[in-house]
Amino acid sequence: MKSNYIKSLLILLFSAFQLHAQNPSAIKIDLDKNTVQEISLNGQWDFIPAKGTSKPNGTTADFIDQKAFEISENLNKIESFQIGVPQFLNRVSWWLPNVSNEFEAQETARVNALPFKTDDLQAGWYIKTIDLTNLKKSDNSEIYANFEGVATVSRVYFNAQYVGGHLGMFGSFDCRLTPFIKMGQKNKLLVYVERGTKADKGDEVVSVAVTMPITRDLLTSLNSGMFGGFGNGPRAKFMGIWQPVKLVVSKVGGKIEDVFFNPSLTGHKLEFTLKNASLSTVNGKLTYLLKDAKTGKVFTTEEIKVTLNRGEYVIKAEKSGINPKLWSPDHPNLYQLEVTLTDISGNKLDFWEMPVGYRTVSTKGEQLYLNGRPYWVRGAGMPPYGYKPTDSATARGFLQLMHDGNTVYTRTGCNTWNSLWYGLADEIGVGVTHEGIRPWALMSKAPAPPATILQHWKEEQLEVIKKYRNHPSVMVYSISNEGLQGDYSNPVKLAIFKDLIDAIRKMDPSRPIIQTSGDPDVDHNADIEDVHAYWGWYESSSFLNDYTKPRRGLTLNDGRPFLNHESAVPYSMIDDGSVHPAYTKRFSAQSWVGDIGTYAKGKDVSYFQDHILAEAKLKSEKLRYSRKALPTAGVLLFASVTWIQNALSKPFDQWKPFPVYYGVKEAFEPVLASMATTQRYFYEGDHVKTKIYLVNDNVDFKDLNGITVNLSFLIDGKEVSSSVFPIGNVNYFDVKDVDISFYIPKIDSAKQRSTIRLTVKDENSKTLSINSYPVTIATKQWISKKATAPLEIVALGVNEDVKNQISNIGNLFEKPLSKIKSKADVIILGPSAINISKVEIQKALKPGGRLLVLQQGKAAHRFILDVVKVAEEKSVASKPHLEDFMFDSGVVDGQAVDSIKGEFVEMLNWKQNLPIFDGLEAMDWKWWGRGDNLAYAASASHRIDIKNPKVLPIGRYLAPHFYWSGDLQKMYDAKIGYPVFAVKEDWGNVIICDLTISNAIKYDPRAAKTLVNLITEPFGK
């Protein structure tokens, strides 16, 4: 018994020893003598934090080289830790910080789980053991280590010998290991990484040299894209092997360094860069083959004889007159390009492959062309690449959702992508604008950075262009996001951008270029114009905007294509759909959904989500059909990562698109039927006259014949009425508009929600697309209300529609006040009754009666001068740090009333069920229909003393605005106004109402309901 126990114990001890000896960071390799290989080095690595690294471990390469030798010789004596590769050693915080609290918690947990603290870590060593004990002699292999991205400064060693390195986190680089391989032994691959540090002097050399002296200014100014989060400060805080690593094994005598595939519609040009690192001359052949990626059928092939002495060579090939399947986002046809280099005996020296696509992208006049046909981009920017750069499930799931949701184009957004994301975009079908790695590169009036920084920017930018230029999904290049913000006419800075553009054109002449996404290209350096817009967020919405006339964010009228890459849609928290706290603090959301929607949680986030849905959908439709009058090349809504609940924190099967996703999916249907009216509330039985726009962006570039649109009303999912409108023939890329009219159906209750559905069918009755609009139908009975006692009402200066509604409430008199025999319970003064004085009202109004002043703006102040408040200061905020449209001037004009087209007025204390809001929903003072395709609810907003005890604010208004500076609460207090408020005077109660009742009452039941409540209901204390 005792003997068995001891035996078991020995087995356990031996197993533990074996487990320790089998280092998880080691990889055992058996090289195949007859093939070339790629071997992933992702997974577990050893890591040694550099001690005492509040400053870098020295300032010379010699110091780091010596450390590499010491570590290689004494690895078993040095404490190391197991960590996974690829990953950052710091928390990922890309674009908006805290856009998902669940993701932030997961990131915090990931970093906290690392076996060492990383907050202050400035440098460290990765070690990978490459076990070649099975190989007793060289098999003439060439072995390289390929790193797709290391942050931020790196030096690489193999068996203590320096083999290469890189400056910057985005560029891919190779390190030749061959000369230092130890066959039959365990080899050590060491990677020194450094995140950078700060020094007192900007020109002090503070880090190890790679290709140039690394000064403090350069190190803290390295290209970092959007990593670190928007506005999160220093950009030199990232560290780690954050992209995949692999060994690339070829044979001595020839290596395929690079391949550039430049397609046309009927052929291609190929450029091969070959390298012979040996001392021998190699004669052989280069063979390339293209085969259908789905079927494997060979499409075309060619052999080229080569003679390679030691050095690097460029071989070119060209083929025409072939008929490939073309790649587009809607038809992502791919071919596998295989390139083989063999010696004269047929032995394979190297092999290279990747999927490619035949497609062309060009510009002509004001239009973008795809495969020789005009193309209008239907896209959305800001997928979650930066949050999950190497997570294939996130990449595939999100790009598939984009494609399936008709947002078939995107922008990499302030940095490049990697091979994983570009490869999936190729496969799934999502076009991409590849954006540069230095956002806000030369923004503000500050002088351009030193030459070393500009040189490094250019070098790394070209590295990533070269790396990813074979991907067919890459359709356009953008040098920088908002790279000239606030200084886009500076000739010195424009020359810097032109130099970059020229270099990219030389490297890849096959794609159009944007100078900076967001700023005007005043020197016409690039091919496409792109200025951002924030309609329905920081600016007026599409319910008000006319996109048939030039405006910022729509066109610059300079004869080039205009492609807006950032047309903002308000940003949600990904976890629950609520407003992102950054925009709560900036008072952005309050302009659109008030406090009730801004601070909502749970079910009440629907106020915010409904706004996002309505604005994004209408904007997408209007921009598409408005190109008939004003040519544009497309739009990318912003930001798609906030459209998918749980996209950062849970598996794909638990993702849930927010309503905006489905709305944009309809609006971006390739063949779109869109209704011109912006009205969404109707009276039962009304006769509506509007237009239908039919947009033909057919994915096969085909003309359409015999098109009809069926307009139907659905209630509870059942069709209750329908009409068919013939549209006729519509050529590809055309927009055709047809005048239509229809009746609003009868309903069974006083008010009912409904859906207008537009179904597009072709001449064969095949359904091409479906579009829908949520609407509400109300009866006259919903509006009507009799006062508890007959009211004597005098109405002056109001239109017939208002009179008709008033007559349903009480006894209406329209005589001049001097001719009224008895005093009135209610006096209503319309927009034109501005000459009636306060004295006249006092004589004609019963004590405690009500004066309702409609849409008189400043003229209404004659009745309540003592509560009017004029701003004491014209400017209440700090001067913006940047002179640019994105930054509000901070000026309050000091006026007591603003003339506005107020799209939304917040009902104050709506949740308290005040009688004055009887029957109205919280968002019912928003986007009132007027019969003219413009929808807004208020014409003036007043600044009043709300602390005065006789004042009751009823409706509050905050104009949409860009970024404020200084004391934001003080700015908010100065900017808000009140389109609706009451004042209790000794002689009566005054209600000032600048809601657009007179304009909307004929069309929108909510305007009539509001008027009835203002006349009949108590308005509070």
Helices and strands as residue ranges (DSSP letters): H 2-21, E 26-28, E 37-40, E 43-49, H 61-73, G 75-77, E 81-85, H 101-112, E 123-131, E 141-147, E 150-151, E 153-158, E 161-167, E 173-176, G 178-180, E 186-194, H 216-219, E 240-241, E 245-251, E 255-263, E 268-276, E 282-292, E 298-308, E 311-319, E 335-343, E 348-356, E 361-364, E 367-370, E 373-374, E 377-381, H 392-404, E 409-411, H 419-428, E 431-435, H 451-468, E 474-481, H 491-507, E 513-517, E 563-568, H 581-585, H 590-598, G 602-605, H 606-626, E 634-638, G 640-643, E 644-645, G 652-654, E 656-657, H 659-667, E 671-675, E 681-683, E 687-696, E 704-715, E 718-730, E 735-743, E 751-761, E 767-778, H 780-783, E 792-796, H 800-806, E 811-813, G 817-819, E 824-829, H 838-844, E 845-854, G 857-863, G 865-867, E 897-902, E 906-907, G 910-912, G 915-917, E 938-942, E 951-957, H 968-975, E 977-985, E 988-993, H 997-1000, H 1005-1016
